[in-house]
Amino acid sequence: MKSAYELAMERLQKASPGVTLTDDQKKQIAEIDSTFRAKIAEREVFLKDQIQKMQMAGKFDEVESLEKQLASEIRRLQEDCDAKKEKLRASFGK
C-alpha cells in the first residue's frame, strides 16, 4: 500500500513531469554554482576584512554599513546565480 506522500508525488509527476538533465547539462549548472560561490567568497573575504578594520578603528557606523552591504551583495549574487541557472535550464527544454 502506498503512503499519501507517494500518491501525491505520483500525481505531481503526472501533472508536471520533471526534466531529466544530461551529464553535460548538470556540469554547466555546477559551473555556474561554482562561479557564484567563488564570487560570494571573494566579496565575503574583502568586506569582512574591511569590517574588521573598521571595528579596530572604532568606526561602528561604518561596520554596520559594511555588514548591510555584505548581506545585500550576497543576496544579489545568489539571485543572479538562480536567474542564470533558470535561464540555462529553460534553454535545455528547447
One Martini backbone bead per residue (centre of mass of N, CA, C, O) as a GRO file, in nm:
protein
   94
    1MET     BB    1   0.098   0.036   0.021
    2LYS     BB    2   0.056   0.368  -0.025
    3SER     BB    3   0.134   0.666   0.052
    4ALA     BB    4   0.040   0.987   0.044
    5TYR     BB    5   0.307   1.087  -0.064
    6GLU     BB    6   0.334   0.899  -0.310
    7LEU     BB    7   0.071   0.989  -0.445
    8ALA     BB    8   0.141   1.288  -0.470
    9MET     BB    9   0.397   1.246  -0.643
   10GLU     BB   10   0.256   1.114  -0.882
   11ARG     BB   11   0.067   1.348  -0.951
   12LEU     BB   12   0.289   1.556  -0.996
   13GLN     BB   13   0.434   1.405  -1.226
   14LYS     BB   14   0.187   1.411  -1.418
   15ALA     BB   15   0.143   1.722  -1.424
   16SER     BB   16   0.483   1.769  -1.400
   17PRO     BB   17   0.727   1.665  -1.555
   18GLY     BB   18   1.041   1.601  -1.528
   19VAL     BB   19   1.367   1.694  -1.601
   20THR     BB   20   1.625   1.539  -1.766
   21LEU     BB   21   1.962   1.555  -1.720
   22THR     BB   22   2.255   1.579  -1.838
   23ASP     BB   23   2.582   1.579  -1.769
   24ASP     BB   24   2.640   1.848  -1.914
   25GLN     BB   25   2.416   2.012  -1.779
   26LYS     BB   26   2.512   1.967  -1.490
   27LYS     BB   27   2.789   2.097  -1.536
   28GLN     BB   28   2.689   2.382  -1.605
   29ILE     BB   29   2.548   2.431  -1.334
   30ALA     BB   30   2.799   2.381  -1.156
   31GLU     BB   31   2.963   2.618  -1.272
   32ILE     BB   32   2.780   2.839  -1.175
   33ASP     BB   33   2.798   2.775  -0.877
   34SER     BB   34   3.104   2.804  -0.853
   35THR     BB   35   3.129   3.097  -0.947
   36PHE     BB   36   2.938   3.221  -0.725
   37ARG     BB   37   3.088   3.116  -0.479
   38ALA     BB   38   3.346   3.275  -0.542
   39LYS     BB   39   3.223   3.559  -0.540
   40ILE     BB   40   3.119   3.547  -0.251
   41ALA     BB   41   3.388   3.489  -0.112
   42GLU     BB   42   3.531   3.742  -0.206
   43ARG     BB   43   3.340   3.947  -0.068
   44GLU     BB   44   3.366   3.839   0.217
   45VAL     BB   45   3.666   3.883   0.256
   46PHE     BB   46   3.676   4.183   0.198
   47LEU     BB   47   3.447   4.288   0.394
   48LYS     BB   48   3.551   4.156   0.657
   49ASP     BB   49   3.812   4.313   0.658
   50GLN     BB   50   3.679   4.593   0.672
   51ILE     BB   51   3.525   4.543   0.932
   52GLN     BB   52   3.769   4.491   1.110
   53LYS     BB   53   3.902   4.767   1.068
   54MET     BB   54   3.663   4.935   1.181
   55GLN     BB   55   3.662   4.809   1.462
   56MET     BB   56   3.952   4.892   1.539
   57ALA     BB   57   3.872   5.209   1.484
   58GLY     BB   58   3.565   5.257   1.595
   59LYS     BB   59   3.363   5.235   1.324
   60PHE     BB   60   3.042   5.136   1.368
   61ASP     BB   61   2.884   5.261   1.135
   62GLU     BB   62   3.054   5.122   0.909
   63VAL     BB   63   3.005   4.835   0.994
   64GLU     BB   64   2.702   4.830   0.942
   65SER     BB   65   2.721   4.906   0.644
   66LEU     BB   66   2.899   4.661   0.557
   67GLU     BB   67   2.701   4.440   0.648
   68LYS     BB   68   2.474   4.526   0.456
   69GLN     BB   69   2.638   4.499   0.198
   70LEU     BB   70   2.700   4.201   0.222
   71ALA     BB   71   2.409   4.096   0.226
   72SER     BB   72   2.330   4.223  -0.046
   73GLU     BB   73   2.545   4.087  -0.227
   74ILE     BB   74   2.470   3.796  -0.168
   75ARG     BB   75   2.178   3.812  -0.263
   76ARG     BB   76   2.240   3.906  -0.553
   77LEU     BB   77   2.420   3.665  -0.635
   78GLN     BB   78   2.204   3.446  -0.585
   79GLU     BB   79   2.000   3.560  -0.788
   80ASP     BB   80   2.186   3.547  -1.034
   81CYS     BB   81   2.231   3.244  -1.022
   82ASP     BB   82   1.936   3.154  -1.048
   83ALA     BB   83   1.882   3.297  -1.318
   84LYS     BB   84   2.102   3.154  -1.484
   85LYS     BB   85   1.998   2.867  -1.436
   86GLU     BB   86   1.712   2.909  -1.549
   87LYS     BB   87   1.799   2.990  -1.832
   88LEU     BB   88   1.947   2.727  -1.891
   89ARG     BB   89   1.707   2.534  -1.847
   90ALA     BB   90   1.532   2.660  -2.071
   91SER     BB   91   1.735   2.582  -2.304
   92PHE     BB   92   1.696   2.268  -2.275
   93GLY     BB   93   1.387   2.257  -2.381
   94LYS     BB   94   1.465   2.331  -2.695
   0.00000   0.00000   0.00000
